Amino acid sequence: MAKVDFITLSNIIFKDKKNYKLVSDEEKESNFFMLNRKFAIKYLKQAQFFNNKNMDKASAIDIWYQIFYATKGIPNWWWSTKQQKTKIKSSFSNNDLNLIKDYYSFTNNDIKFLEIYYISEMKDDIKRIKKFDNEKN
């Protein structure tokens, strides 16, 4: 069998399981970093455990192989680049958010925090700032 790269080894783990016995320990070790990083998309705690500098990398790949032995084909999460983040829909317009950001020099994280814990105060503050801006002009 030719030199096994990351893509080939992942295909062996998920699809061509009968060829796994042909993969050498050196090939497992050379592909450990990339495979472990991809497995961390779905199994972060396990990947962190295997990421120890004293861990036998070939044995860690053997364990990953056993975990995915019953898997039929490549799972959908394998192709995602990172975990999906849920975006919170704001109850304020972009103009209102920019107004309060500029007035208090807030960051996006500050605004998210205020929307979660102090939404009524934030509404009152936006009204007050708008009122003062209208009186200025």
N, CA, C and O atoms as a GROMACS GRO file, in nm:
protein
  548
    1MET      N    1   0.085  -0.118   0.000
    1MET     CA    2   0.000   0.000   0.000
    1MET      C    3   0.089   0.123   0.000
    1MET      O    4   0.191   0.127   0.068
    2ALA      N    5   0.050   0.226  -0.077
    2ALA     CA    6   0.127   0.350  -0.087
    2ALA      C    7   0.121   0.427   0.045
    2ALA      O    8   0.044   0.393   0.135
    3LYS      N    9   0.202   0.532   0.054
    3LYS     CA   10   0.205   0.615   0.174
    3LYS      C   11   0.065   0.668   0.203
    3LYS      O   12  -0.003   0.718   0.114
    4VAL      N   13   0.024   0.656   0.328
    4VAL     CA   14  -0.110   0.694   0.369
    4VAL      C   15  -0.108   0.839   0.417
    4VAL      O   16  -0.032   0.873   0.508
    5ASP      N   17  -0.191   0.923   0.356
    5ASP     CA   18  -0.201   1.062   0.400
    5ASP      C   19  -0.329   1.081   0.482
    5ASP      O   20  -0.404   0.985   0.506
    6PHE      N   21  -0.353   1.201   0.524
    6PHE     CA   22  -0.467   1.234   0.610
    6PHE      C   23  -0.600   1.193   0.548
    6PHE      O   24  -0.683   1.131   0.615
    7ILE      N   25  -0.622   1.227   0.422
    7ILE     CA   26  -0.749   1.197   0.355
    7ILE      C   27  -0.766   1.045   0.342
    7ILE      O   28  -0.874   0.992   0.368
    8THR      N   29  -0.662   0.977   0.302
    8THR     CA   30  -0.669   0.832   0.286
    8THR      C   31  -0.698   0.763   0.418
    8THR      O   32  -0.780   0.672   0.425
    9LEU      N   33  -0.630   0.807   0.524
    9LEU     CA   34  -0.652   0.746   0.655
    9LEU      C   35  -0.793   0.773   0.706
    9LEU      O   36  -0.854   0.685   0.767
   10SER      N   37  -0.845   0.892   0.683
   10SER     CA   38  -0.983   0.920   0.726
   10SER      C   39  -1.082   0.835   0.646
   10SER      O   40  -1.180   0.787   0.702
   11ASN      N   41  -1.057   0.815   0.518
   11ASN     CA   42  -1.143   0.727   0.438
   11ASN      C   43  -1.135   0.583   0.486
   11ASN      O   44  -1.235   0.511   0.486
   12ILE      N   45  -1.017   0.539   0.528
   12ILE     CA   46  -1.003   0.404   0.580
   12ILE      C   47  -1.080   0.389   0.711
   12ILE      O   48  -1.148   0.289   0.732
   13ILE      N   49  -1.070   0.488   0.797
   13ILE     CA   50  -1.140   0.482   0.927
   13ILE      C   51  -1.291   0.477   0.908
   13ILE      O   52  -1.360   0.405   0.979
   14PHE      N   53  -1.342   0.555   0.812
   14PHE     CA   54  -1.487   0.563   0.796
   14PHE      C   55  -1.545   0.467   0.693
   14PHE      O   56  -1.657   0.419   0.711
   15LYS      N   57  -1.472   0.438   0.586
   15LYS     CA   58  -1.531   0.359   0.477
   15LYS      C   59  -1.460   0.226   0.449
   15LYS      O   60  -1.524   0.122   0.445
   16ASP      N   61  -1.328   0.230   0.430
   16ASP     CA   62  -1.253   0.111   0.391
   16ASP      C   63  -1.191   0.044   0.513
   16ASP      O   64  -1.069   0.033   0.523
   17LYS      N   65  -1.273   0.001   0.603
   17LYS     CA   66  -1.227  -0.050   0.733
   17LYS      C   67  -1.136  -0.172   0.720
   17LYS      O   68  -1.052  -0.196   0.807
   18LYS      N   69  -1.151  -0.248   0.615
   18LYS     CA   70  -1.070  -0.369   0.599
   18LYS      C   71  -0.923  -0.334   0.573
   18LYS      O   72  -0.835  -0.417   0.597
   19ASN      N   73  -0.895  -0.215   0.523
   19ASN     CA   74  -0.757  -0.175   0.494
   19ASN      C   75  -0.684  -0.116   0.614
   19ASN      O   76  -0.566  -0.083   0.605
   20TYR      N   77  -0.752  -0.103   0.727
   20TYR     CA   78  -0.689  -0.039   0.843
   20TYR      C   79  -0.568  -0.118   0.892
   20TYR      O   80  -0.470  -0.059   0.939
   21LYS      N   81  -0.572  -0.249   0.882
   21LYS     CA   82  -0.460  -0.331   0.931
   21LYS      C   83  -0.334  -0.309   0.848
   21LYS      O   84  -0.225  -0.347   0.892
   22LEU      N   85  -0.346  -0.249   0.729
   22LEU     CA   86  -0.230  -0.223   0.644
   22LEU      C   87  -0.160  -0.091   0.677
   22LEU      O   88  -0.051  -0.064   0.626
   23VAL      N   89  -0.222  -0.009   0.761
   23VAL     CA   90  -0.165   0.121   0.796
   23VAL      C   91  -0.059   0.102   0.904
   23VAL      O   92  -0.086   0.038   1.006
   24SER      N   93   0.060   0.156   0.882
   24SER     CA   94   0.169   0.140   0.979
   24SER      C   95   0.154   0.241   1.094
   24SER      O   96   0.082   0.340   1.083
   25ASP      N   97   0.224   0.212   1.203
   25ASP     CA   98   0.222   0.302   1.318
   25ASP      C   99   0.282   0.438   1.284
   25ASP      O  100   0.236   0.540   1.335
   26GLU      N  101   0.382   0.441   1.198
   26GLU     CA  102   0.444   0.567   1.157
   26GLU      C  103   0.344   0.654   1.080
   26GLU      O  104   0.340   0.775   1.098
   27GLU      N  105   0.265   0.591   0.995
   27GLU     CA  106   0.164   0.666   0.919
   27GLU      C  107   0.054   0.718   1.012
   27GLU      O  108   0.004   0.828   0.993
   28LYS      N  109   0.018   0.639   1.112
   28LYS     CA  110  -0.082   0.684   1.209
   28LYS      C  111  -0.029   0.805   1.287
   28LYS      O  112  -0.101   0.902   1.308
   29GLU      N  113   0.098   0.797   1.329
   29GLU     CA  114   0.158   0.907   1.404
   29GLU      C  115   0.171   1.033   1.320
   29GLU      O  116   0.148   1.143   1.370
   30SER      N  117   0.206   1.018   1.194
   30SER     CA  118   0.223   1.137   1.109
   30SER      C  119   0.090   1.206   1.078
   30SER      O  120   0.088   1.325   1.048
   31ASN      N  121  -0.020   1.133   1.084
   31ASN     CA  122  -0.151   1.190   1.055
   31ASN      C  123  -0.233   1.220   1.182
   31ASN      O  124  -0.346   1.266   1.173
   32PHE      N  125  -0.175   1.192   1.296
   32PHE     CA  126  -0.249   1.208   1.422
   32PHE      C  127  -0.300   1.350   1.441
   32PHE      O  128  -0.418   1.369   1.473
   33PHE      N  129  -0.216   1.449   1.423
   33PHE     CA  130  -0.255   1.586   1.451
   33PHE      C  131  -0.378   1.628   1.371
   33PHE      O  132  -0.474   1.681   1.427
   34MET      N  133  -0.376   1.605   1.242
   34MET     CA  134  -0.488   1.646   1.156
   34MET      C  135  -0.615   1.568   1.189
   34MET      O  136  -0.724   1.626   1.196
   35LEU      N  137  -0.603   1.439   1.209
   35LEU     CA  138  -0.721   1.359   1.241
   35LEU      C  139  -0.780   1.397   1.377
   35LEU      O  140  -0.901   1.412   1.390
   36ASN      N  141  -0.694   1.413   1.476
   36ASN     CA  142  -0.743   1.448   1.609
   36ASN      C  143  -0.812   1.584   1.606
   36ASN      O  144  -0.912   1.605   1.674
   37ARG      N  145  -0.757   1.676   1.528
   37ARG     CA  146  -0.820   1.809   1.516
   37ARG      C  147  -0.957   1.798   1.451
   37ARG      O  148  -1.050   1.868   1.492
   38LYS      N  149  -0.972   1.714   1.352
   38LYS     CA  150  -1.103   1.696   1.287
   38LYS      C  151  -1.202   1.626   1.380
   38LYS      O  152  -1.320   1.661   1.382
   39PHE      N  153  -1.155   1.528   1.456
   39PHE     CA  154  -1.243   1.459   1.551
   39PHE      C  155  -1.289   1.554   1.661
   39PHE      O  156  -1.396   1.534   1.719
   40ALA      N  157  -1.211   1.656   1.690
   40ALA     CA  158  -1.246   1.752   1.795
   40ALA      C  159  -1.370   1.833   1.758
   40ALA      O  160  -1.432   1.893   1.847
   41ILE      N  161  -1.408   1.837   1.632
   41ILE     CA  162  -1.530   1.908   1.593
   41ILE      C  163  -1.650   1.850   1.664
   41ILE      O  164  -1.737   1.923   1.710
   42LYS      N  165  -1.655   1.719   1.674
   42LYS     CA  166  -1.768   1.651   1.737
   42LYS      C  167  -1.736   1.601   1.878
   42LYS      O  168  -1.822   1.602   1.965
   43TYR      N  169  -1.613   1.559   1.900
   43TYR     CA  170  -1.573   1.498   2.027
   43TYR      C  171  -1.457   1.575   2.088
   43TYR      O  172  -1.344   1.527   2.091
   44LEU      N  173  -1.485   1.695   2.137
   44LEU     CA  174  -1.380   1.785   2.186
   44LEU      C  175  -1.308   1.730   2.308
   44LEU      O  176  -1.185   1.732   2.313
   45LYS      N  177  -1.381   1.680   2.406
   45LYS     CA  178  -1.317   1.631   2.529
   45LYS      C  179  -1.226   1.512   2.501
   45LYS      O  180  -1.116   1.503   2.555
   46GLN      N  181  -1.272   1.422   2.417
   46GLN     CA  182  -1.190   1.305   2.385
   46GLN      C  183  -1.063   1.348   2.309
   46GLN      O  184  -0.954   1.296   2.334
   47ALA      N  185  -1.078   1.441   2.216
   47ALA     CA  186  -0.964   1.488   2.139
   47ALA      C  187  -0.863   1.560   2.229
   47ALA      O  188  -0.742   1.545   2.212
   48GLN      N  189  -0.913   1.636   2.324
   48GLN     CA  190  -0.823   1.702   2.418
   48GLN      C  191  -0.747   1.600   2.503
   48GLN      O  192  -0.629   1.617   2.532
   49PHE      N  193  -0.816   1.494   2.542
   49PHE     CA  194  -0.751   1.388   2.617
   49PHE      C  195  -0.636   1.326   2.537
   49PHE      O  196  -0.528   1.303   2.590
   50PHE      N  197  -0.661   1.298   2.409
   50PHE     CA  198  -0.559   1.235   2.325
   50PHE      C  199  -0.446   1.332   2.288
   50PHE      O  200  -0.341   1.289   2.241
   51ASN      N  201  -0.467   1.460   2.308
   51ASN     CA  202  -0.370   1.560   2.266
   51ASN      C  203  -0.256   1.578   2.367
   51ASN      O  204  -0.181   1.675   2.357
   52ASN      N  205  -0.243   1.489   2.462
   52ASN     CA  206  -0.136   1.493   2.561
   52ASN      C  207  -0.004   1.458   2.494
   52ASN      O  208   0.002   1.369   2.409
   53LYS      N  209   0.103   1.529   2.533
   53LYS     CA  210   0.233   1.503   2.468
   53LYS      C  211   0.288   1.363   2.498
   53LYS      O  212   0.370   1.313   2.422
   54ASN      N  213   0.244   1.300   2.606
   54ASN     CA  214   0.290   1.167   2.640
   54ASN      C  215   0.204   1.056   2.581
   54ASN      O  216   0.232   0.938   2.601
   55MET      N  217   0.100   1.093   2.508
   55MET     CA  218   0.008   0.995   2.449
   55MET      C  219   0.075   0.924   2.332
   55MET      O  220   0.142   0.987   2.250
   56ASP      N  221   0.055   0.794   2.324
   56ASP     CA  222   0.101   0.717   2.208
   56ASP      C  223   0.004   0.746   2.094
   56ASP      O  224  -0.112   0.704   2.097
   57LYS      N  225   0.051   0.818   1.995
   57LYS     CA  226  -0.036   0.868   1.888
   57LYS      C  227  -0.095   0.755   1.804
   57LYS      O  228  -0.211   0.764   1.762
   58ALA      N  229  -0.020   0.652   1.778
   58ALA     CA  230  -0.071   0.538   1.700
   58ALA      C  231  -0.183   0.468   1.776
   58ALA      O  232  -0.283   0.427   1.716
   59SER      N  233  -0.168   0.454   1.907
   59SER     CA  234  -0.274   0.392   1.987
   59SER      C  235  -0.398   0.480   1.992
   59SER      O  236  -0.511   0.430   1.993
   60ALA      N  237  -0.378   0.611   1.995
   60ALA     CA  238  -0.492   0.703   1.995
   60ALA      C  239  -0.571   0.688   1.864
   60ALA      O  240  -0.694   0.689   1.866
   61ILE      N  241  -0.503   0.676   1.752
   61ILE     CA  242  -0.571   0.655   1.624
   61ILE      C  243  -0.643   0.521   1.625
   61ILE      O  244  -0.752   0.508   1.570
   62ASP      N  245  -0.581   0.419   1.687
   62ASP     CA  246  -0.648   0.289   1.700
   62ASP      C  247  -0.779   0.302   1.778
   62ASP      O  248  -0.879   0.240   1.743
   63ILE      N  249  -0.777   0.382   1.883
   63ILE     CA  250  -0.898   0.401   1.963
   63ILE      C  251  -1.003   0.475   1.881
   63ILE      O  252  -1.121   0.439   1.884
   64TRP      N  253  -0.961   0.579   1.807
   64TRP     CA  254  -1.057   0.650   1.720
   64TRP      C  255  -1.118   0.552   1.619
   64TRP      O  256  -1.238   0.557   1.591
   65TYR      N  257  -1.036   0.464   1.564
   65TYR     CA  258  -1.085   0.365   1.469
   65TYR      C  259  -1.191   0.277   1.534
   65TYR      O  260  -1.294   0.249   1.472
   66GLN      N  261  -1.167   0.233   1.657
   66GLN     CA  262  -1.264   0.150   1.727
   66GLN      C  263  -1.394   0.226   1.756
   66GLN      O  264  -1.503   0.170   1.748
   67ILE      N  265  -1.381   0.354   1.787
   67ILE     CA  266  -1.500   0.437   1.813
   67ILE      C  267  -1.588   0.444   1.689
   67ILE      O  268  -1.711   0.436   1.698
   68PHE      N  269  -1.524   0.459   1.573
   68PHE     CA  270  -1.600   0.476   1.448
   68PHE      C  271  -1.615   0.346   1.369
   68PHE      O  272  -1.654   0.350   1.253
   69TYR      N  273  -1.585   0.233   1.430
   69TYR     CA  274  -1.593   0.105   1.360
   69TYR      C  275  -1.733   0.075   1.308
   69TYR      O  276  -1.748   0.022   1.198
   70ALA      N  277  -1.834   0.108   1.386
   70ALA     CA  278  -1.973   0.078   1.347
   70ALA      C  279  -2.032   0.185   1.255
   70ALA      O  280  -2.145   0.170   1.209
   71THR      N  281  -1.959   0.290   1.228
   71THR     CA  282  -2.009   0.399   1.144
   71THR      C  283  -2.017   0.355   0.998
   71THR      O  284  -1.924   0.292   0.946
   72LYS      N  285  -2.126   0.387   0.935
   72LYS     CA  286  -2.143   0.359   0.792
   72LYS      C  287  -2.119   0.488   0.715
   72LYS      O  288  -2.205   0.577   0.715
   73GLY      N  289  -2.006   0.500   0.650
   73GLY     CA  290  -1.976   0.619   0.572
   73GLY      C  291  -1.925   0.733   0.659
   73GLY      O  292  -1.914   0.722   0.781
   74ILE      N  293  -1.893   0.843   0.593
   74ILE     CA  294  -1.838   0.960   0.661
   74ILE      C  295  -1.953   1.042   0.719
   74ILE      O  296  -2.047   1.076   0.647
   75PRO      N  297  -1.948   1.075   0.850
   75PRO     CA  298  -2.056   1.153   0.911
   75PRO      C  299  -2.061   1.296   0.858
   75PRO      O  300  -1.961   1.349   0.810
   76ASN      N  301  -2.178   1.358   0.868
   76ASN     CA  302  -2.196   1.495   0.816
   76ASN      C  303  -2.109   1.597   0.887
   76ASN      O  304  -2.059   1.690   0.822
   77TRP      N  305  -2.089   1.584   1.016
   77TRP     CA  306  -2.010   1.682   1.090
   77TRP      C  307  -1.864   1.682   1.047
   77TRP      O  308  -1.794   1.781   1.072
   78TRP      N  309  -1.818   1.576   0.985
   78TRP     CA  310  -1.677   1.567   0.944
   78TRP      C  311  -1.641   1.678   0.845
   78TRP      O  312  -1.528   1.727   0.846
   79TRP      N  313  -1.735   1.718   0.762
   79TRP     CA  314  -1.706   1.816   0.659
   79TRP      C  315  -1.723   1.960   0.705
   79TRP      O  316  -1.683   2.052   0.633
   80SER      N  317  -1.781   1.982   0.823
   80SER     CA  318  -1.795   2.120   0.869
   80SER      C  319  -1.660   2.170   0.916
   80SER      O  320  -1.578   2.093   0.967
   81THR      N  321  -1.637   2.300   0.900
   81THR     CA  322  -1.508   2.358   0.938
   81THR      C  323  -1.501   2.390   1.085
   81THR      O  324  -1.393   2.386   1.144
   82LYS      N  325  -1.613   2.422   1.146
   82LYS     CA  326  -1.616   2.449   1.289
   82LYS      C  327  -1.759   2.431   1.338
   82LYS      O  328  -1.852   2.415   1.259
   83GLN      N  329  -1.774   2.433   1.469
   83GLN     CA  330  -1.907   2.416   1.524
   83GLN      C  331  -1.993   2.537   1.489
   83GLN      O  332  -1.945   2.651   1.486
   84GLN      N  333  -2.119   2.510   1.462
   84GLN     CA  334  -2.210   2.615   1.424
   84GLN      C  335  -2.248   2.699   1.545
   84GLN      O  336  -2.285   2.646   1.650
   85LYS      N  337  -2.237   2.830   1.530
   85LYS     CA  338  -2.276   2.920   1.637
   85LYS      C  339  -2.415   2.973   1.606
   85LYS      O  340  -2.447   3.006   1.492
   86THR      N  341  -2.496   2.980   1.709
   86THR     CA  342  -2.629   3.035   1.689
   86THR      C  343  -2.622   3.187   1.705
   86THR      O  344  -2.564   3.238   1.801
   87LYS      N  345  -2.680   3.256   1.611
   87LYS     CA  346  -2.679   3.400   1.613
   87LYS      C  347  -2.808   3.447   1.681
   87LYS      O  348  -2.918   3.405   1.646
   88ILE      N  349  -2.792   3.534   1.777
   88ILE     CA  350  -2.906   3.585   1.851
   88ILE      C  351  -2.964   3.703   1.775
   88ILE      O  352  -2.893   3.797   1.740
   89LYS      N  353  -3.092   3.698   1.750
   89LYS     CA  354  -3.161   3.806   1.680
   89LYS      C  355  -3.184   3.919   1.778
   89LYS      O  356  -3.241   3.899   1.885
   90SER      N  357  -3.141   4.036   1.741
   90SER     CA  358  -3.154   4.152   1.828
   90SER      C  359  -3.293   4.211   1.817
   90SER      O  360  -3.355   4.209   1.710
   91SER      N  361  -3.343   4.263   1.928
   91SER     CA  362  -3.474   4.329   1.927
   91SER      C  363  -3.460   4.477   1.896
   91SER      O  364  -3.559   4.550   1.900
   92PHE      N  365  -3.340   4.522   1.865
   92PHE     CA  366  -3.313   4.662   1.833
   92PHE      C  367  -3.266   4.674   1.689
   92PHE      O  368  -3.211   4.580   1.631
   93SER      N  369  -3.290   4.790   1.632
   93SER     CA  370  -3.243   4.814   1.495
   93SER      C  371  -3.093   4.839   1.497
   93SER      O  372  -3.035   4.868   1.602
   94ASN      N  373  -3.030   4.827   1.383
   94ASN     CA  374  -2.885   4.852   1.374
   94ASN      C  375  -2.853   4.997   1.410
   94ASN      O  376  -2.750   5.024   1.472
   95ASN      N  377  -2.940   5.089   1.373
   95ASN     CA  378  -2.918   5.230   1.406
   95ASN      C  379  -2.917   5.251   1.557
   95ASN      O  380  -2.833   5.324   1.610
   96ASP      N  381  -3.012   5.186   1.626
   96ASP     CA  382  -3.018   5.199   1.772
   96ASP      C  383  -2.894   5.138   1.838
   96ASP      O  384  -2.839   5.195   1.932
   97LEU      N  385  -2.852   5.024   1.787
   97LEU     CA  386  -2.733   4.960   1.843
   97LEU      C  387  -2.608   5.044   1.819
   97LEU      O  388  -2.524   5.059   1.908
   98ASN      N  389  -2.596   5.099   1.700
   98ASN     CA  390  -2.481   5.185   1.671
   98ASN      C  391  -2.484   5.312   1.755
   98ASN      O  392  -2.379   5.361   1.797
   99LEU      N  393  -2.602   5.364   1.780
   99LEU     CA  394  -2.618   5.484   1.862
   99LEU      C  395  -2.566   5.459   2.004
   99LEU      O  396  -2.490   5.539   2.058
  100ILE      N  397  -2.608   5.350   2.063
  100ILE     CA  398  -2.566   5.321   2.201
  100ILE      C  399  -2.419   5.278   2.207
  100ILE      O  400  -2.350   5.306   2.305
  101LYS      N  401  -2.371   5.212   2.102
  101LYS     CA  402  -2.229   5.175   2.097
  101LYS      C  403  -2.141   5.299   2.093
  101LYS      O  404  -2.042   5.308   2.164
  102ASP      N  405  -2.180   5.395   2.009
  102ASP     CA  406  -2.101   5.518   1.997
  102ASP      C  407  -2.109   5.603   2.123
  102ASP      O  408  -2.009   5.662   2.164
  103TYR      N  409  -2.225   5.610   2.182
  103TYR     CA  410  -2.245   5.696   2.300
  103TYR      C  411  -2.163   5.646   2.419
  103TYR      O  412  -2.102   5.726   2.489
  104TYR      N  413  -2.162   5.514   2.442
  104TYR     CA  414  -2.091   5.458   2.557
  104TYR      C  415  -1.960   5.388   2.522
  104TYR      O  416  -1.891   5.339   2.611
  105SER      N  417  -1.924   5.383   2.396
  105SER     CA  418  -1.805   5.311   2.348
  105SER      C  419  -1.812   5.163   2.386
  105SER      O  420  -1.715   5.106   2.437
  106PHE      N  421  -1.926   5.102   2.359
  106PHE     CA  422  -1.947   4.961   2.388
  106PHE      C  423  -1.896   4.875   2.274
  106PHE      O  424  -1.889   4.919   2.159
  107THR      N  425  -1.861   4.751   2.308
  107THR     CA  426  -1.826   4.652   2.206
  107THR      C  427  -1.949   4.567   2.177
  107THR      O  428  -2.052   4.581   2.243
  108ASN      N  429  -1.938   4.479   2.080
  108ASN     CA  430  -2.049   4.388   2.048
  108ASN      C  431  -2.081   4.296   2.165
  108ASN      O  432  -2.197   4.264   2.190
  109ASN      N  433  -1.978   4.253   2.236
  109ASN     CA  434  -2.001   4.167   2.353
  109ASN      C  435  -2.075   4.241   2.463
  109ASN      O  436  -2.160   4.184   2.531
  110ASP      N  437  -2.043   4.368   2.480
  110ASP     CA  438  -2.116   4.449   2.579
  110ASP      C  439  -2.264   4.458   2.543
  110ASP      O  440  -2.351   4.445   2.629
  111ILE      N  441  -2.291   4.479   2.415
  111ILE     CA  442  -2.429   4.490   2.369
  111ILE      C  443  -2.504   4.359   2.391
  111ILE      O  444  -2.618   4.360   2.436
  112LYS      N  445  -2.440   4.247   2.360
  112LYS     CA  446  -2.504   4.116   2.381
  112LYS      C  447  -2.537   4.095   2.528
  112LYS      O  448  -2.645   4.048   2.562
  113PHE      N  449  -2.444   4.132   2.615
  113PHE     CA  450  -2.466   4.118   2.759
  113PHE      C  451  -2.585   4.204   2.803
  113PHE      O  452  -2.671   4.157   2.878
  114LEU      N  453  -2.588   4.327   2.757
  114LEU     CA  454  -2.699   4.416   2.794
  114LEU      C  455  -2.832   4.365   2.744
  114LEU      O  456  -2.933   4.373   2.814
  115GLU      N  457  -2.834   4.311   2.623
  115GLU     CA  458  -2.959   4.259   2.568
  115GLU      C  459  -3.011   4.139   2.647
  115GLU      O  460  -3.132   4.117   2.655
  116ILE      N  461  -2.920   4.062   2.703
  116ILE     CA  462  -2.962   3.944   2.780
  116ILE      C  463  -3.010   3.984   2.920
  116ILE      O  464  -3.114   3.935   2.965
  117TYR      N  465  -2.936   4.071   2.988
  117TYR     CA  466  -2.963   4.096   3.128
  117TYR      C  467  -3.029   4.231   3.160
  117TYR      O  468  -3.093   4.244   3.265
  118TYR      N  469  -3.016   4.329   3.072
  118TYR     CA  470  -3.067   4.463   3.102
  118TYR      C  471  -3.141   4.523   2.983
  118TYR      O  472  -3.116   4.638   2.945
  119ILE      N  473  -3.230   4.447   2.924
  119ILE     CA  474  -3.296   4.493   2.802
  119ILE      C  475  -3.387   4.614   2.827
  119ILE      O  476  -3.392   4.706   2.745
  120SER      N  477  -3.459   4.615   2.938
  120SER     CA  478  -3.549   4.729   2.964
  120SER      C  479  -3.470   4.857   2.987
  120SER      O  480  -3.508   4.963   2.939
  121GLU      N  481  -3.359   4.848   3.061
  121GLU     CA  482  -3.274   4.966   3.082
  121GLU      C  483  -3.212   5.013   2.951
  121GLU      O  484  -3.194   5.132   2.929
  122MET      N  485  -3.180   4.918   2.866
  122MET     CA  486  -3.122   4.951   2.737
  122MET      C  487  -3.223   5.025   2.649
  122MET      O  488  -3.188   5.121   2.582
  123LYS      N  489  -3.349   4.980   2.651
  123LYS     CA  490  -3.454   5.048   2.576
  123LYS      C  491  -3.471   5.191   2.625
  123LYS      O  492  -3.481   5.284   2.545
  124ASP      N  493  -3.474   5.208   2.758
  124ASP     CA  494  -3.488   5.342   2.816
  124ASP      C  495  -3.371   5.431   2.778
  124ASP      O  496  -3.389   5.549   2.746
  125ASP      N  497  -3.251   5.376   2.780
  125ASP     CA  498  -3.131   5.453   2.746
  125ASP      C  499  -3.132   5.496   2.599
  125ASP      O  500  -3.094   5.609   2.567
  126ILE      N  501  -3.177   5.408   2.512
  126ILE     CA  502  -3.183   5.444   2.370
  126ILE      C  503  -3.282   5.556   2.348
  126ILE      O  504  -3.256   5.649   2.272
  127LYS      N  505  -3.397   5.549   2.416
  127LYS     CA  506  -3.496   5.657   2.405
  127LYS      C  507  -3.438   5.789   2.455
  127LYS      O  508  -3.456   5.893   2.392
  128ARG      N  509  -3.367   5.783   2.568
  128ARG     CA  510  -3.309   5.905   2.626
  128ARG      C  511  -3.203   5.964   2.533
  128ARG      O  512  -3.200   6.085   2.512
  129ILE      N  513  -3.118   5.879   2.478
  129ILE     CA  514  -3.012   5.928   2.389
  129ILE      C  515  -3.073   5.990   2.263
  129ILE      O  516  -3.026   6.094   2.217
  130LYS      N  517  -3.177   5.926   2.208
  130LYS     CA  518  -3.244   5.980   2.090
  130LYS      C  519  -3.306   6.116   2.121
  130LYS      O  520  -3.300   6.209   2.040
  131LYS      N  521  -3.366   6.126   2.239
  131LYS     CA  522  -3.431   6.252   2.280
  131LYS      C  523  -3.327   6.364   2.288
  131LYS      O  524  -3.351   6.474   2.240
  132PHE      N  525  -3.212   6.336   2.350
  132PHE     CA  526  -3.108   6.437   2.362
  132PHE      C  527  -3.049   6.473   2.226
  132PHE      O  528  -3.018   6.590   2.200
  133ASP      N  529  -3.036   6.375   2.138
  133ASP     CA  530  -2.985   6.403   2.004
  133ASP      C  531  -3.082   6.491   1.926
  133ASP      O  532  -3.039   6.579   1.851
  134ASN      N  533  -3.213   6.468   1.942
  134ASN     CA  534  -3.314   6.550   1.874
  134ASN      C  535  -3.316   6.692   1.929
  134ASN      O  536  -3.335   6.787   1.853
  135GLU      N  537  -3.296   6.708   2.060
  135GLU     CA  538  -3.292   6.841   2.119
  135GLU      C  539  -3.168   6.918   2.077
  135GLU      O  540  -3.172   7.040   2.064
  136LYS      N  541  -3.059   6.848   2.055
  136LYS     CA  542  -2.933   6.910   2.010
  136LYS      C  543  -2.951   6.972   1.872
  136LYS      O  544  -2.901   7.081   1.844
  137ASN      N  545  -3.023   6.900   1.788
  137ASN     CA  546  -3.038   6.944   1.647
  137ASN      C  547  -3.149   7.038   1.637
  137ASN      O  548  -3.180   7.087   1.528
   0.00000   0.00000   0.00000
